[in-house]
Amino acid sequence: MPATKKSLNINLVVKEAFGESFTEQLLSWILTYGRYIIIITQIVVLSVFFLRFKIDREHTDLKEQIAEKQSIVESFADTEANIRQIQTKLSHIRQVVVDQDALFKVIYFLQEQTPVDTSYSSLTLTSEKISLSAAAGSLKSFSYLLREFQQGQKFSEVVLENVVRRPDGRVEFKISAKVNLKGFI
């Protein structure tokens, strides 16, 4: 007789309905996904912990570099002060040269614009003001020179003083004016 095989189905683990209540569902979720969350959290915490060491080291290195560079900058403080003094002196020299050049241009202006029959008895010239005493051979020469002072941007506040006409036709006068150096540059 042939032996018949009987199949025997035996469940060793009894499956109960594990998802029936909320607490059972919560417990199931914690056992499956909770451990992953804990592991990920621990990885993040350890990463931040080690990152903190790295950032502290970088901070210390930067403080040391700043201290080194600050000492270098402080060592150049005297040199910088000297350079600033030299720059100030150079700007003063440049201004004096410009003023002198402008004063030469004022003298050149007087040379070019003074009529031939006019002579100066006194001339005072600064970078701010001009005063002159002169005698013109004729009224026409006097008016030409006065007009040259009054026109343009070279002089301002032109004041005519002590105009005297001599019997021989000569005109003696004094002129004072403010010099606009920018008009001569």
C-alpha positions in Angstrom: 0.0 0.0 0.0 1.1 3.1 -0.9 1.5 5.6 1.7 -0.6 8.7 1.4 0.9 11.8 2.3 -1.0 13.9 4.4 -0.1 17.5 4.6 0.0 19.0 7.9 -0.2 22.7 8.1 0.9 23.9 11.5 1.5 27.5 12.2 4.0 27.9 14.9 3.5 31.6 15.3 0.1 32.6 15.9 -0.8 35.8 14.1 -3.2 37.9 16.0 -4.8 40.9 14.7 -2.0 43.3 15.7 -3.5 46.5 14.3 -6.7 46.6 16.1 -6.2 49.3 18.8 -4.3 52.7 18.6 -1.7 51.7 21.1 -1.0 48.5 19.2 -0.6 50.5 16.0 1.6 53.0 17.7 3.8 50.3 19.2 4.0 48.6 15.8 5.1 51.9 14.2 7.7 52.6 16.9 9.2 49.1 16.5 9.5 49.4 12.7 10.2 53.1 11.9 11.2 54.5 15.3 14.5 52.7 15.3 15.4 54.3 11.9 14.5 57.7 13.2 16.7 57.2 16.3 19.6 56.0 14.2 19.3 59.0 11.8 19.0 61.4 14.8 22.2 59.9 16.3 24.0 60.3 13.0 23.0 63.9 12.8 24.0 64.6 16.4 27.4 63.0 15.9 27.9 64.9 12.7 27.1 68.2 14.4 29.4 67.2 17.3 32.3 66.6 14.9 31.5 69.7 12.8 31.7 71.7 16.0 35.3 70.6 16.5 36.1 71.6 12.9 34.5 75.0 13.2 36.3 75.7 16.6 39.6 74.9 15.0 38.9 77.2 12.0 37.8 79.9 14.5 41.1 79.5 16.4 43.1 79.6 13.2 41.3 82.8 12.0 42.0 84.5 15.3 45.7 83.7 15.0 45.8 85.0 11.5 44.0 88.2 12.5 46.5 88.7 15.3 49.4 88.2 12.9 48.0 90.6 10.4 47.1 93.1 13.0 50.7 93.2 14.2 51.9 93.6 10.6 49.5 96.6 10.2 50.6 98.1 13.4 54.2 97.8 12.4 53.4 99.9 9.3 51.6 102.7 11.3 54.7 104.9 11.4 55.3 104.4 7.7 51.7 105.3 6.9 52.0 108.4 9.0 55.1 109.4 7.1 53.4 108.8 3.8 50.4 110.9 4.8 52.7 113.7 5.9 54.6 113.5 2.5 51.3 113.5 0.7 50.2 116.6 2.6 53.4 118.4 1.8 53.2 117.4 -1.9 49.7 118.8 -2.1 50.9 122.1 -0.5 53.8 122.2 -3.0 51.5 121.5 -5.9 49.2 124.3 -4.7 52.2 126.7 -4.4 53.3 125.8 -7.9 49.8 126.3 -9.3 49.6 129.7 -7.5 53.0 130.7 -8.8 52.1 129.7 -12.3 48.8 131.7 -12.1 50.7 134.7 -10.7 53.1 134.5 -13.7 50.0 134.4 -15.9 48.7 137.5 -14.2 51.9 139.3 -14.9 51.9 138.1 -18.5 48.3 139.4 -18.8 49.4 142.8 -17.6 52.3 142.7 -20.0 50.1 141.8 -23.0 47.1 144.1 -22.2 48.9 147.2 -21.0 48.9 149.9 -23.7 52.4 151.1 -24.8 52.0 154.6 -23.3 51.0 153.3 -19.9 53.6 152.8 -17.1 53.3 151.4 -13.6 54.7 153.2 -10.6 53.7 150.4 -8.1 52.4 146.9 -8.4 51.4 144.6 -5.5 50.4 141.1 -6.5 49.3 138.2 -4.3 47.4 135.1 -5.0 44.2 136.9 -3.8 44.6 140.6 -4.7 46.2 143.0 -7.1 46.8 146.7 -6.5 48.6 148.9 -9.0 49.3 152.6 -9.5 49.8 153.7 -13.1 49.9 156.6 -15.5 48.3 156.3 -18.9 49.4 158.5 -21.8 45.8 159.2 -22.9 42.2 158.7 -21.8 41.8 156.1 -24.4 44.7 153.9 -23.0 43.3 154.3 -19.5 39.8 153.2 -20.5 41.2 150.2 -22.5 43.1 149.0 -19.5 40.2 149.5 -17.1 37.9 147.6 -19.5 40.4 144.7 -19.6 40.2 144.5 -15.8 36.4 144.6 -15.7 35.7 142.1 -18.5 36.1 138.4 -18.2 36.5 136.0 -15.4 40.1 136.9 -14.4 39.3 139.7 -11.9 36.4 140.6 -9.7 35.6 143.4 -7.3 37.5 145.9 -9.5 37.8 149.2 -7.6 39.1 152.4 -9.3 40.7 154.9 -7.0 42.4 158.3 -7.3 41.8 159.1 -10.9 43.6 162.3 -11.8 43.9 163.9 -15.3 47.0 166.0 -15.7 47.2 169.1 -18.0 49.4 167.3 -20.4 46.7 164.7 -21.0 48.2 161.9 -18.9 45.8 160.0 -16.5 47.1 158.8 -13.2 45.0 156.2 -11.4 45.0 153.3 -8.9 43.2 150.0 -9.5 42.7 147.2 -6.9 40.9 144.0 -7.7 40.4 140.5 -6.5 42.4 137.9 -8.5 40.4 134.8 -9.7 43.3 132.3 -10.2 41.0 129.9 -11.9 40.5 132.4 -14.7 44.2 132.3 -15.4 44.6 128.5 -15.3 
